Structure formats: C-alpha cells, structure tokens
C-alpha cells in the first residue's frame, strides 16, 4: 500500500528570483515596483541610499545583511520594492526572472530569522529563501530612526 498525503491548501506566490553570490532569494511580486542598476565603489554599507525618480530611497545590501561570501561585484542590480507605503531597494548580483513559488514554512528552529518568510524548492532542486519585505522595510526604518536620534546624518548623496 502506498499512501500519499497532500496538503489541503498550498500557498503559492508570484515572485522574482534573484541571486546574491551563490544564494537564491525570492522577492514577492506583490511588493515589486521596478529595477535599477548602480556601480559600486568603495566600502559597501548594509543600508545606503540611491536616487530614484528624483528623490532618495534607502537600499539594503543583501550581501552584507546575510553575510554572503564572495567578492562584491562592481555593478549591482537594485530591486525596488514597496511595503507599508515606503520604497526600499534590495541590492543583488543578478535578477534571474519571474517564478511561481510554493511556500514552505520555516521549521521551528529557524523561526527566529527576521527577514525570511519561508523557502521554496526550485525546479533544479535548489532552495530559495523568500524575503519578508515588510520586515526588511521596518529594519531600514529602524536604522534610519536610530541614525537620526544619534545625531548622525543619513547620507543623502549616492556614492
């Protein structure tokens, strides 16, 4: 006898698969607002700013945030997202393309990961982490607020 158990519901999201080093991430399409590129010079900060449509927008280096090994490329793609009324960019090495992802929830021992909402298994058997965009926006807002309260000016000129 073979028993197959299927879940009653599957959560599937549309997203964009992006790469940072050898790590794969999914950015939910519901939060995606566009793409931009930038040249990287000097030391990369975890949270920085870029010019976007005539105003400054914060960006998060996923390489720095997740401590992805490897060399920092001199040219990055910035995935522009929006959550909670705020625009935040994510700096990545490559944008692979649109992908439907079946969400696998995180095991209890990984629930402490703040910026990951789940995982998905790609067609080739590799695993992608699904970014929790609202949590990342709150992280950026907290970093900006702490700089303002500490009297440290937030850099508004892209480098």
N, C-alpha and C positions, 0 to 999 in steps of 0.2 A: 504494500500500500504506500502510495506517495501522497503526502499532504502538502498542499500549497496554501499558505496563508497570505492573503492580500489585505493591505490596509483599506479601510472603508473610504478614506479620503487621502489624496495626495496633494501636497501643496506644491504648485509649480509656478515659478516666476519667470518673467522675461528679463533678461539682463544682458550686459556686455561683459565678455570675458577679457580680462586684462592681465598682463604679466609684469612682474617685478622680479628681476633675476630669473630664477627657475621656479618661482612661486606663482600660482594662478589664483586670481580673485574674480568674483562676480560682482558687478555694480548693478543693482536693480534698475531696470529701465524706467520705473515709475519716478525715480529720483533724477534721472539723467537729463541734462539740459544742453549739452554740447561738448565739443572737444577744442582744445587749443594746444599749442606747442610752445616750448621755451628752450633756450640754450642755457645750460648750467655752467656757471663759472664760480670757482672758489668753493668755500665750505657750504654744504647744504644744511639748511635748518629743518627741523621737523615741521614747524609751521612757519610759513613765509607768505608773501603776497605777490600777486601778479595784476597787471592791468587787464581788465575785462570790460569791453564795451564802454570805455570812458570812465570807469570807476575802478577802485581797487578791490580785489577779492582775496580772501585767505586761501592758501593751498597747503595741503598736507603731503609730505613726502612719505609714501607708504614704505619705501626702502628704509628710511630712518625709523619710522613708527614701529614697524615689525622686525627691525634689525635683520633685514635680508642680506645675506652675504654676497660679496661680489663687488666689482668696481662700479662706481657711479658713472652712468653714461653722460656725455656732454650734451645730450639732446633728449628731452623728455616730452611725453605726451601728458597733457593735463585733462583729466576727465572732469567736466564741470557738472556738479550736482546741486540739487536744491532740496532742503528739508526744513520744516518749521519756519518757512519764509526767508531762509538765509541761503546764500550761494557759497559753496565751498568746492574747491578743486582738489583732485587727487592726482599726484604726480606718479606716473607709471612708466615703464620701459616700452611696452608695446600694447596696442589695442588689437586683440585677436578678432573680435566680432561679436555679433549678436548670438545669444544662446538661450534656449529654454532650459531651466534648471529645476530638477526635482529636489526640493529642500529636504535635507536630512538634518534633524535636530542634533545639537551637540550632546555628547554624553555628560553625565553629571559632573565628572571630574574636570570638564572643560568649560563649564558654565560661567566661570569667573572671567573668561575672555570678554573684555568690554566691547570690542569693536567688530565682533564677528557674530552674525545672527544664525549661521548654520553652515553646512557644507553641501556639496553636490559631487556626484561622480560623473566625470566627463566621458565621452564616447570612447576615448582611448584607455580608460581605466584610471586615469589620474584624478586627483581630488582638487577641487577649487573651494576656497573659502568665500562665503557670501558676506559682503561688507554690510554692517549695520550703519547706514548713512546717517540717520538721526542721532545715534550715539556719537559718531565722529563729528557731527556739527556741534553737539554740546561740548565735546572735548575742545574744539577750536575756540568756541565762545568762552570757555573757562580759561584757556590760555591767554586770550586777548584781555579778559577781565582782570586776570592776575597781573598782567603787564601794566595795565592802567592803574591799578591800585598800588603797585610797587613804584610808580613814577617812571617806569621805563617806557619810552615812546615805542609804539609799534611802528616798524619800518613801513613806510608807505611808498617808497621808491623801489621798483623792481631792480634786482641786480643780475 
